[in-house]
Amino acid sequence: MTAARAASAAPTAAAAPVAPAANAPRTARAPRAGSGPGAAAAAAGPEQHAGHGSGRRLRAGLVGLGVMGRNHARILSALDGVEFVGVVDPAGAPHTGGPLPPGVPVLREVADLLALGVDYAVVACPTALHEEVGLQLAAHDVCALLEKPLAHTPQAARRLVQAFEERGLVAGVGHVERFNPALQQLRTRLEAGELGDLFQVVTRRQGPFPHRIADVGVVKDLATHDIDLTSWITGQGYASLSARTVSKSGREHEDMVAVVGSLTGGTMVSHLVNWLSPLKERFTAVTGERGCFVADTLTADLTFHANGAVATEWEALRAFRGVAEGDAVRYAFPKREPLLVEHERFRDAVREGTGEGSGIVTAREGLRTVEVSAAVLESAREAGRVRGGAPPAAGETAGPLEPLVVASPVRTSAAAPDPGGPAPHAAATSHDPTAPHDPTAPHDPTAPTIAEHTA
């Protein structure tokens, strides 16, 4: 918690702003009235700093000035109601010619940033350092927006959630795709029931290899986007999944993953993510009883393909395009930069002192995404181990493989609520691909769908 600024007796236009005291470390405590990051703003009073909403500009810092960090610095430099006070980056001088405004220092240690006094910090350092930096910020009562994924392991993510929740601090995760205008529109239309019952969500996220990523593979760096947005737009968690990964670039981590699974409401999901394609693609398709929504998050376009209502009589065209066609509509809507919207939501959440209902991706939601991504990697490892063995000798014929059950339930934190609140499309019945659909059958959300795969 940033200490209140010292009140001046008669501030003049020429008086320099008074920096808050350094963020002092505190022991864990339960949230209480008049505490937390909003308390300093209330104590400072509107006469000290003109800003958006509360009357005082929030003081924000940044940890990490790599590719994504420089994007955050660009936003923080011009964000209404926020004073950008400093950046932590061990590289220091090489980045000073970047997007930093005059007077914003590049510091070596997080402790140096805390000494300046900050209300919140954006953490854009390598994923393996998120836990260390996040716990240090929480210990000094500083709110944090951590880049995705929240942490490198589920255990580390849980420790971060606990640290911020125990102190009543706002912690968010930078799943910026949620703020893409195409997906915002898609979720709104799904919540309104425009697609009816949801059948399937398909995502494809592929492109060239990003040399800036060295500490994680494609699952934690890219697939976490698709895991988060799928749960968010459908209002359903993951029930079971099966995954395959490959590594073709010579790196330690995987660079391609294919995932199939089912959500708690019975919706089927499929994710294809890789760093091996010269084609850059960001594709999300949601199919339901009334048609299909297709979102392109590179162009922020959303298109609706209605189910066919007019039979196609031209035989050659029937073979090419199907037996019936419906209308296709591409929607027009305002398109603001997703990263700017993410920062605005987080700024407002810090000012209000809570992440609930603020529209940010909370740390607990980020934890669930880390847990699902860990299940993806575990599924891929298990599949690789089970199918081991020597190839057939010369002249021998390989026998048929026995059916292999590879799908497994996804275990997430028991205390976590459904993503985004009540599921707007949580089906009243489970989806069993081996049995006829019975809309009156009871649904057991703890019973995962099990898929058998043969080579």
N, C-alpha and C positions, 0 to 999 in steps of 0.2 A: 504494500500500500504506500503510495507516494505521500509523503508528509505535506501538510498544507503549506502553501507559500506564506512567507512573512508578510503581514499587512503593512502597507506603507501609509503614512499619515496623510500626505497630499500628493498623490502621483501626478506628474506632469507629463506632457507629450514627449519630453526629452529623456525621461527616466528610463533606464534599461530594465527589462523584465527580470524579476527575481527568480532564480532557479530553485526548484524544490530541493529539500534535503535529500541526501543519498537514501536509497531504499534499504532500510535496516532489516536484517533477517528476523523472522518470527517463527515461533513454534506453531504446530498445527492447532487449529481451533475451529469451533463450530461457527458458522456464519451468524452474525448478530446485527441488529439494527445500527446504522451509523458507521458500519465498517465496510471493508472491501474497497475496490478501486474507485467507486463513486464518492467515497467519503472525502477524499482530498479535493475533488472538484467542488463539493458542497461547502467545504470549509474555506476554500480560496475566495469564493464570492464572485459575483458577476462583474465587479468593478475592476478586477485585475486582468482578465483576459476575455476579449470578445471572441466568441466562437460559435459553432453551430449548435443550436439547441440549448445546452446547459449554461452558456455564458462563459465557459472556460475551455480553452483549447487543451485537448489531451496531449500529453507528451509521449511520443512513440519512438522506439528504437528498432533496429534491424540487426539480426545476427546472420551473417553470411552474405557475401556480395558476388556470388557466382552468376550464372545466366539467369536463374529464377530470382535470385536476390536483387539483381539490377532492375528487373521488372517491378519488384516490390518497392524498391527505392524510387523509381519513377512515379509510382502512384502516391507513396507517402509524401513526396516532395510537394505535391499539389492538392492533397486531400483536405477538403474543407473541415475546419474544426480540429485539426491535428497539427502539432508542432513536431517536425522531424528533427530529433536532437542528436542522433549519433548512430554509427554503424560499427559492428564488431566484425573484423575479418583479419585473420593472421597475415594474409598477403599484404594488407595495408596499402602502401603507396601505389602498386600497379593498378589499383582500381580507382584511384582518386580522380582520374580524368573521366570517369563514367557519369552516371546520371545524378550525382549528388549536387545539391544546391550549395552555394557558397556558405561557408561557416559550419557545415555539418562535418564533424570530425570522424576519421576512420580509426577505430580503437583496436587494441590487440586482444583484450580480455573482456568477458561478460561483466566482470567486476567493475571494469572501467565505465561501462554503460550504466550499471546500477548506481555508480557514484554520481552520475548526472541527474538521477531522479527521473524515472519513467513510469507512466501508467500502464503501458503495455508494450510488448515487443513482438516482432514478426521473426520467426525462426526458419531460416532458409539454408541452413548448413547441411552437410551430409546426414542421411537418415540415421546412421549409427551414433551420431552425436545428439540426436533429439532428446533422448532421455536425460543425459547429463545437463544440457542447457535448460531444458524445461523444468527439471527439479530445482535448479539454481534459481530460476525466475520465480517459481512458486514459493520457495523458501523466503523470498524477499517481497512477497505479496504483489507480484507483477503478473498481470494477465498475459496470455500468449496466444498468438495465431501461429500454429506450427504447420509447415508444409506437409503435404501428404507423402508417404504414409505417416501416421502419427508416430510410429516407432518401428524399430527393426524386428521386434518380436512381440507376441501377445503379452508376455510377462512384463516387458518394459512399458508397453502401452497401458497396461492396468496400473502400474505404479504411477504413471503420469496422471491418469484419470483420478486416482485416489488423492494425489498431492493437491491438485487444483480444486477438487470437490471439497476436501476437508477444510480448505481455507475460504470457500465461498468465492473463488475466483473464476472469471470467464476464461475458458480455453476452447479454441476452435481449431479445425483442421482444414487445410487448404485444398479441399476437393473442388477446384474451381469450375469443373464441368457443371455442377449444380446451378451455377449462375449464368450458364450459356442461355441466351434468350430462346433458342429453339427448344431446349429441354424444359425451361420454365413454362413455356406455352404447352408443351406436351403433357407435363404433369397436371397443369390446370385443366386441360381437356379430359384427361383420364379421370381426375377427381370428379368432374362433372358427369361422368358416365357416357361420354360420347362414343366410346368404343365398345361398350357393353362388357361382357365377361372377357377377361384377358386369357389368351391361350399361350402366347410365346413372346419372349424378348430375345432379340438377336443383336449382338454388337460386334463390330469389326473395328479394330484400332491398330493400324499398321503403318509403317514408314521406315525410313532409313535409320541406321544405327546412330544414336546420339553419343558422341565421344565424351560428352560432359558427365555421363553417368558411369560410375565405376564401382560403387559400393553395394548395389542391389541389382537384381535381374528385372526382366520385363514384367514379372508378376507384381512385384511390389511397386515398381515405378509407374507402369501404365495400366495393368489390369485392375489395380485398385480403383481407378476412375470408373471402370465399367461395373465393378462390384457395387460401389457406392451409388451410382446413378440408377442402377437397376432396382435396388431396394427402395431408393427414394421415390422414383416415379411410380412404382407399383404399390408402395406401402407394405411390402412383404419382405420377410427375411429369407435367408437361404436355408433349405431343409436338407438337401443332399447334393453332392456333386461328384464328378469324375473328371480327371485332368490328364493331359499329356504335355510334356515339355521337351524341347530339344535345344542344344547349344551348338551353333555352327560357326560362331565368330572367334572361337578360341579363348573366350573369356571364362572366368570361373562360374558365372551365373548363366541361367537360361536366357535365351533371346527369342523364343517362340513358345506360346502356350495355346492350347485348345481346351476349353472347358464346356462341359454340358452338365446341367443340373436341374433341380426343381426348387421352387420357392414354397413358402409355407402355405400359400393359398392354392397350390396346384399348378401355377404357371411354370411352363418350361423355359429354360434359359440356355443360351449358347453364346460363348465369347471366343473370338479369335483375335489374338494380340501378338504382334511381333515387331522386331527391330530389323527385319531382313528384307523388307520390300522397298523397291524404288518408288512405289506408289504410296503416297500419304493419304490415308483414309480414316475418317472418324464417322462411323455409321451406326445408327441405332434404329431398329425397326421393332415396333410393338404390334402384334397381330391379335385381333379379337373377333368377336362375333359379328361386328359391323364393318370390318375392313382392317386397314393397316395404316399406322402412322410411321413415317420415315423422317428421322431427324439427321441432318448433316451438320455437325458441330464445327466444321471448318468454315462453312459459309453462314451458319446460324439459320438455315432454312428448315422449315417444317412442312411436310406434304402429307395429305391424307388421300389414300386410295380406298374408295368405297367398294364394297362387295358388288359383284356384277348384277345388274338388273336387266340388261338388254342382251338377248342372245345374239351371238355372232353367226350369221348364216353363210358367210364366205368360207368355204371349206379350208382353203389354204391358210387363211388368217386364223381360223380356229386352231389349226395345228401349231401355229406359231405363238399366238397370244392367249389361248384358252377359249373356253366355250362361251364366256360372257364377260362383259366389261362394265365397270362402274365409273363414276366421275373421279377425277383426280384434281385436288385443290391444293395449291401452295399458298400458305397464309402470309399476310403482310402484318408486321408488328414492329415496334421500336426495337432497335438492336444496340444496346450499350455494351461496353467492354466488360466481360465477365469478371476480370480481376478487380476492376474499379468497384463493381457492385459488391463483390465479396468484401472488400475493404470497408465500404460504407456500412454494410450490415454488421461487421465486427466492431467497428468504431461505435455504432449505436448500442450494441450489446454491452460493451465496456461501460459506456455512459449510463446505461440502465442498471448495470450490475448483475445481469443474468443473461445466459445464453438461451434459456428456454423460451420458445415462441419468438425468437429474434430472427429466425431464418438462416442462422449460421449453421455450419456443420459442427456439432458439438464434439468434444473429446470422446464422449461415450459412443457416439455414432462412429467416430474414427476407429475406436477400439474394435467394434464389430467388424469393420472392413479389414483390419489387420488380422483378426481371427479367421475370417473367410479366406484371405489370401494364404495364410498358413495352412489351411485345409487343402487349398489347391496344390501347394507344393508337396504336402504329405501324400496326397492322392497320386501325384506323378511319381514320387519316389517308390511308393508301394507297388505301383504297376510295373515299374522297371525291375524291382527285385523279384517279383513273382515269376516273370517271364524269362528269367535268366536261364543259362544252359548252353551247352555246346551245339553247334550246327550239325546236321546229319553228315555222316561220312560219305565219301564219293560212292555213287551207285545206290545209296540208300534213299528211301523216300520218307520225307517228314510226315509223321502221322498227324491226325487232326488234334487241335488243342482243345482241352476241356473248357467248358464255359467258366469264365472268371468273374466273380462279383467284385467290382472295383469301386462302385459308388458307396459313399459312406455319409452318415449324418454329419452335419456341420454343427459343432459345439461352440456356442458363444456364451458370453457372460449371462448368468441366470437373471441378474437384476436389470438387464437392459430392456427398455421398452421397444416396441416396434419402431423402425426408422420412420421419422416424419410424422409420428402420431398414429392414430388408428388407421389401419390399412383400408384404403378406399375401395380396394377390389379383392379383399380377402374372401376367397370362396367359402361357402358353407359346407362344401364337400371336398374331399381329397381327390387327387387325380391319380388313378392306378392304371398304367399303360397296359397291364396284362389282363384287365377285366373290363367288361362293358361299363360305360358311364351310367351311374345311378344317382340322379340329383337329390334323392331322398336319403342317401346313405350318410351316416355320421362321419365326421372328419376327426381324425386323431393327428394333431399337428406334430406330435412327437415321433410319429412313424414315418421314416423317410421312404421315398420311392427308391427302390433298388433296381439298378440297371445291370443286366448281364451282357458282357461283351465277348465275342469270340473273334479270333484273328481271321 
